[in-house]
Amino acid sequence: MSCGQKLIAELRRQGYRLTPQREMIVEAVAHAGRHITAEEVLEQVRTHSNAVNVATVYRTLELLARLGLVSRADLGGGSVTYACQAHGRHGHLVCTRCGAVTEVDSEIFATLEEQLRESFGFAPAAKHFAVHGLCATCRAELAQEAPQAPEPSQASCTE
């Protein structure tokens, strides 16, 4: 069963009406295969119908998130993104310079979670992690741009 089919079945199981607009929104999220913004969902849906407005998209996405059917994540850049829960528990490395987003398996964060539990008695409930910093490309570019220290033979002293 595809992610879209699972979402639709769960909405029906929980007694929610499955309007054509909701179905198109669910399918847009399910077929994205990645995190997608409400604006991107609207753009996808509008290729099939102009009968969906941005408020309907936001309400539907928030309903799906509240029901635990999609994950809601703020990866920076001012837009909240949504992904099918079938996407699984995972994390992202978000470059603060260029905006690149790299998806990483959540097992990388297992050690951190364990340390939080042991040190603070804190059990993270997040199904999504986002760590902001500099990607390898930006770090390399910044290293190239940084003024180089003069070679010892080129150094000058003044008194």
C-alpha positions in Angstrom: 0.0 0.0 0.0 1.4 3.4 -1.0 1.8 6.3 1.3 -1.1 8.1 -0.3 -3.3 5.0 0.1 -2.3 4.7 3.7 -3.1 8.3 4.4 -6.5 8.1 2.7 -7.4 4.8 4.5 -6.4 6.3 7.9 -8.4 9.5 7.3 -11.5 7.3 6.5 -10.8 5.0 9.4 -10.8 8.1 11.8 -14.1 9.3 10.3 -12.8 12.2 8.2 -14.5 13.1 5.0 -12.3 12.6 2.0 -13.2 15.5 -0.3 -11.6 15.6 -3.8 -9.5 18.6 -2.5 -8.2 16.5 0.4 -7.4 13.6 -1.8 -5.4 15.8 -4.2 -3.5 17.3 -1.3 -2.7 13.9 0.2 -1.5 12.6 -3.2 0.7 15.6 -3.7 2.4 15.0 -0.4 2.6 11.2 -1.0 4.1 11.5 -4.4 6.7 14.2 -3.5 9.0 11.6 -2.0 10.6 14.4 0.0 9.7 17.3 2.3 7.3 19.6 0.5 6.0 23.1 1.4 2.3 24.1 1.4 3.1 26.3 -1.6 4.6 23.4 -3.5 1.5 21.3 -2.6 -0.8 24.0 -3.9 1.3 24.2 -7.1 1.0 20.5 -7.6 -2.8 20.4 -6.9 -3.4 23.4 -9.2 -2.1 21.4 -12.1 -5.3 19.3 -11.7 -7.8 21.8 -10.3 -8.2 25.4 -9.5 -10.9 24.6 -6.9 -8.3 24.4 -4.1 -7.1 27.4 -2.3 -4.1 27.9 0.0 -6.2 27.9 3.2 -7.5 24.4 2.3 -4.0 23.2 1.7 -2.8 24.5 5.1 -5.8 23.2 7.0 -5.4 19.8 5.4 -1.7 19.6 6.1 -2.2 20.6 9.7 -4.9 18.0 10.1 -2.6 15.3 8.7 0.2 16.5 11.0 -2.1 16.5 14.0 -3.2 13.0 13.2 0.5 11.9 12.9 0.1 11.0 9.3 2.7 13.4 8.0 5.7 14.9 9.7 5.9 18.7 9.9 9.4 20.2 9.9 11.0 23.7 9.8 14.2 23.3 7.9 14.9 27.0 8.0 14.4 29.4 5.2 11.0 30.5 6.5 9.0 27.6 5.2 7.5 24.7 7.1 7.7 21.4 5.1 5.6 18.2 5.3 6.5 14.6 4.4 4.6 11.4 4.5 5.2 9.5 7.7 6.1 6.4 5.6 9.2 8.5 4.9 10.2 7.3 8.4 12.2 8.8 11.2 15.1 10.8 9.8 17.1 13.9 10.1 18.4 16.7 8.0 21.7 18.6 7.9 20.7 22.2 6.7 23.4 24.5 5.4 22.9 28.0 6.8 24.9 29.5 3.9 23.5 27.9 0.7 20.4 26.2 2.0 21.4 22.7 0.9 19.6 20.0 2.8 21.1 16.5 3.3 18.9 13.8 4.6 20.5 11.4 7.1 19.3 8.3 8.8 18.0 8.8 12.3 20.5 6.2 13.7 23.1 8.9 13.6 21.1 10.7 16.3 20.7 7.6 18.4 23.8 8.4 20.5 22.6 11.9 21.1 19.2 10.7 22.2 20.9 8.2 24.6 23.1 10.9 26.0 20.1 13.2 26.6 18.2 10.4 28.4 21.3 9.5 30.6 22.4 13.1 31.3 19.1 14.9 31.7 16.4 12.2 31.9 15.0 13.7 28.7 13.4 11.5 26.1 13.1 13.2 22.7 9.8 12.6 21.0 10.8 14.0 17.6 10.4 11.9 14.5 12.5 14.4 12.7 15.8 16.1 13.5 17.3 19.2 11.8 20.9 20.3 12.5 21.9 23.6 11.0 25.5 24.4 10.1 27.8 24.6 7.1 27.9 22.0 4.3 31.3 20.6 3.0 31.0 22.7 -0.1 30.5 26.0 1.7 33.2 25.2 4.2 35.6 24.6 1.3 34.5 27.8 -0.4 35.0 29.8 2.8 38.4 28.3 3.3 39.4 29.4 -0.2 38.0 33.0 0.4 39.8 33.4 3.8 42.9 35.6 3.6 45.9 33.4 3.6 48.6 34.0 6.3 51.8 35.2 4.6 54.5 32.8 4.2 57.3 33.3 6.8 59.7 34.6 4.1 57.1 37.2 3.1 56.4 38.4 6.6 57.5 41.9 7.5 58.0 43.5 10.8 57.8 47.1 11.7 59.0 48.8 14.8 
